[in-house]
């Protein structure tokens, strides 16, 4: 299919439903939560989170919302860009992307995150591509989606 920016954003609006974005936030939350507990075990403080903090984290996972400036807000920011909202400023976009990449892919001993190729085909990865490089970067992904829809 020959994509234009407008047709690509229309397709992305169809794909990035509220449900998909909430499910992706829950998936990412679970990864970060497991990572956090793994590091608490590494430091021999596996009970390092107070009961109140554990309750709050379960609440955040259920409702996919955390108040304040955090990973969920960064995900929301890139999802909205993928749905066609205009970028406020490039520095803010870079800040949000860096938080996502650091949170998910920067091991303790590395200065820069290592992002696996498989990430770019996830809903969050595709949204990050749009935010970082523009909607044209996801035309091949959209082609695959349209092909899969036609095969069904």
C-alpha positions, -999 to +999 in steps of 0.1 A: +000+000+000+012+035-007+012+053+026+009+090+032+014+107+065-024+112+068-033+076+059-006+062+082-018+082+112-054+071+104-043+035+105-023+041+137-054+057+153-073+026+145-046+004+160-037+024+191-070+020+209-073+028+246-074-009+253-042-016+234-024+012+252-036+001+286-025-035+279+009-023+267+013-002+299+004-033+320+029-054+300+057-029+305+048-023+342+051-061+348+086-061+332+098-032+352+082-046+384+100-079+379+132-061+372+128-041+404+123-072+425+152-089+409+175-060+419+160-060+454+170-097+457+204-089+443+209-064+472+195-089+497+165-066+505+138-086+488+114-071+513+126-036+506+092-023+496+068-013+523+034-029+522+019+006+513+042+009+483+032-026+471-005-017+474+002+015+454+021-004+427-008-029+423-032+000+420-009+016+393-008-017+374-046-021+375-054+014+364-024+020+342-019+054+357+007+069+380+005+105+391+035+127+383+063+125+357+071+089+352+074+060+327+036+057+322+035+094+312+064+088+288+045+059+272+013+081+270+033+108+253+047+086+225+013+068+221-003+102+215+024+111+189+018+078+172-019+086+170-011+119+152-008+145+179+016+173+170+050+173+188+053+201+213+091+203+211+118+179+201+136+182+234+106+170+253+102+141+229+138+131+233+134+133+271+104+110+270+121+085+247+152+085+268+132+076+299+116+047+281+149+034+267+167+038+300+139+022+320+136-008+298+170-014+282+199+001+302+216-024+324+234-012+355+269-015+340+263+002+307+262+039+299+238+036+271+207+014+266+209-017+244+176-019+225+169-053+210+155-054+174+124-072+186+113-041+206+106-021+174+077-045+164+059-040+198+032-014+201+055+007+223+084+002+200+065+013+170+052+044+188+088+052+198+098+049+161+071+074+152+082+098+179+119+094+170+119+092+133+085+102+120+055+082+109+074+072+077+095+049+098+066+025+105+053+022+069+068-013+067+051-023+099+018-010+087+022-030+055+026-061+075-005-053+095-026-047+064-013-079+048-023-099+080-057-083+080-062-092+043-052-128+050-079-132+078 
